[in-house]
Amino acid sequence: MSRSLAREAAFKALFQLEFNYGEVDERETYENLAIETAIDDSLNFGKLNKKNLLYIQETVKNVRARLAEIDEIIKSYLREDWTLNRLAAADRNILRLAVYELKFAEEKIPAGVAINEAVNLAKRYGADDSRRFVNGILDAIAN
């Protein structure tokens, strides 16, 4: 499985957790379930190696752990009359994943790669103009 497919699986888990994250004492269980579901879905497209499996698990858990911080970064680049909740759920979670990779991930990847991967997710899961929106926000954050 390529890193792109692993990234897509992480996005799917984050998207699922957007709507179904459980009560405070259930959050870890819900995260694990979302991760397992995304991995199972991804197995239809290829094999998971240990590195990519670890990437999915760590990325989802770390994005969720830093959610408030990541959301504040995204909010600071939105127009004054926009809120994070006004964004489509797919766009919001694509941005969260990419901001995590740009700012917090232990394994550093070039900004251009993180942005390109996010734009590809936006093309696949977002609205018609999502790719331009995601690209603009992430380009501003990266620079």
C-alpha positions as CSV (number, residue, x, y, z in Angstrom):
1,M,0.0,0.0,0.0
2,S,1.4,3.4,-0.9
3,R,1.6,6.3,1.5
4,S,-1.1,8.0,-0.5
5,L,-3.5,5.1,0.2
6,A,-2.5,5.2,3.9
7,R,-3.1,8.9,4.0
8,E,-6.5,8.3,2.5
9,A,-7.3,5.7,5.1
10,A,-6.3,8.2,7.8
11,F,-8.6,10.8,6.3
12,K,-11.5,8.3,6.2
13,A,-10.9,7.5,9.9
14,L,-10.8,11.3,10.8
15,F,-13.9,11.9,8.7
16,Q,-15.8,9.1,10.5
17,L,-14.7,10.5,13.9
18,E,-16.1,13.8,12.9
19,F,-19.6,12.4,13.3
20,N,-19.2,9.5,15.7
21,Y,-16.6,10.1,18.4
22,G,-18.4,8.8,21.5
23,E,-18.5,10.1,25.0
24,V,-15.3,11.2,26.8
25,D,-14.6,7.7,28.3
26,E,-15.2,6.1,24.9
27,R,-13.0,8.2,22.7
28,E,-10.1,5.8,22.5
29,T,-12.5,2.9,21.6
30,Y,-14.1,5.0,18.9
31,E,-10.7,6.1,17.5
32,N,-9.5,2.5,17.3
33,L,-12.8,1.4,15.6
34,A,-12.5,4.2,13.0
35,I,-8.9,3.3,12.4
36,E,-9.7,-0.5,12.0
37,T,-12.6,0.3,9.7
38,A,-10.5,2.6,7.5
39,I,-7.7,-0.1,7.3
40,D,-10.2,-2.8,6.5
41,D,-11.6,-0.6,3.7
42,S,-8.1,0.1,2.4
43,L,-7.2,-3.6,2.2
44,N,-9.5,-3.8,-0.8
45,F,-7.0,-1.6,-2.7
46,G,-3.7,-3.2,-1.7
47,K,-1.5,-4.5,1.1
48,L,-0.6,-2.7,4.2
49,N,3.0,-2.8,5.3
50,K,4.0,-2.1,8.9
51,K,5.2,1.4,8.2
52,N,1.9,2.4,6.6
53,L,-0.2,0.7,9.2
54,L,1.8,2.6,11.9
55,Y,1.4,5.9,9.9
56,I,-2.5,5.5,9.9
57,Q,-2.6,4.7,13.6
58,E,-0.2,7.4,14.7
59,T,-1.6,10.1,12.4
60,V,-5.2,9.6,13.4
61,K,-4.4,9.5,17.1
62,N,-2.1,12.5,16.9
63,V,-4.5,14.6,14.8
64,R,-7.2,13.9,17.4
65,A,-4.8,14.7,20.3
66,R,-3.9,18.1,18.7
67,L,-7.3,18.8,17.3
68,A,-7.8,22.2,19.1
69,E,-4.3,23.4,18.1
70,I,-4.7,22.3,14.5
71,D,-8.2,23.9,14.3
72,E,-6.8,27.2,15.6
73,I,-4.1,27.2,12.8
74,I,-6.8,26.6,10.2
75,K,-9.1,29.2,11.7
76,S,-6.4,31.8,11.5
77,Y,-6.3,31.4,7.7
78,L,-10.0,31.6,7.1
79,R,-11.8,34.8,6.1
80,E,-13.2,36.7,9.0
81,D,-16.8,35.8,8.1
82,W,-16.0,32.1,8.0
83,T,-15.9,29.6,10.8
84,L,-14.4,26.1,10.9
85,N,-17.9,24.6,11.3
86,R,-18.9,26.3,8.1
87,L,-16.5,24.2,6.1
88,A,-17.6,21.0,4.5
89,A,-16.6,18.1,6.8
90,A,-14.4,16.5,4.1
91,D,-12.5,19.8,3.6
92,R,-12.1,20.3,7.3
93,N,-10.6,16.9,7.8
94,I,-8.4,17.1,4.7
95,L,-7.1,20.3,6.1
96,R,-6.6,18.8,9.6
97,L,-4.6,15.9,8.2
98,A,-2.4,18.2,6.0
99,V,-1.8,20.7,8.8
100,Y,-0.7,17.9,11.1
101,E,1.7,16.7,8.4
102,L,3.0,20.2,7.8
103,K,3.4,21.3,11.4
104,F,3.5,18.4,13.8
105,A,4.4,15.0,12.2
106,E,7.6,13.4,13.4
107,E,8.4,12.2,9.9
108,K,8.9,15.4,7.9
109,I,7.7,15.4,4.3
110,P,8.1,18.4,1.9
111,A,5.3,20.9,2.1
112,G,4.6,20.5,-1.7
113,V,4.0,16.8,-1.2
114,A,1.6,17.3,1.8
115,I,-0.3,20.0,-0.2
116,N,-0.5,17.9,-3.3
117,E,-1.8,14.9,-1.4
118,A,-4.4,17.0,0.3
119,V,-5.5,18.5,-3.1
120,N,-5.8,15.0,-4.5
121,L,-8.0,14.0,-1.5
122,A,-10.1,17.1,-2.1
123,K,-10.6,16.2,-5.7
124,R,-11.8,12.8,-4.7
125,Y,-13.9,13.6,-1.6
126,G,-14.7,17.3,-1.8
127,A,-16.9,19.6,-3.7
128,D,-16.0,21.0,-7.1
129,D,-14.1,23.9,-5.7
130,S,-12.6,22.1,-2.7
131,R,-9.3,21.5,-4.4
132,R,-8.7,25.2,-5.0
133,F,-9.8,26.1,-1.5
134,V,-7.6,23.4,0.2
135,N,-4.7,24.4,-2.0
136,G,-5.0,28.1,-1.1
137,I,-5.3,27.5,2.7
138,L,-2.5,25.0,2.9
139,D,-0.2,27.1,0.6
140,A,-0.7,30.1,3.0
141,I,-0.1,27.9,6.1
142,A,3.1,26.4,4.6
143,N,4.6,29.8,3.7
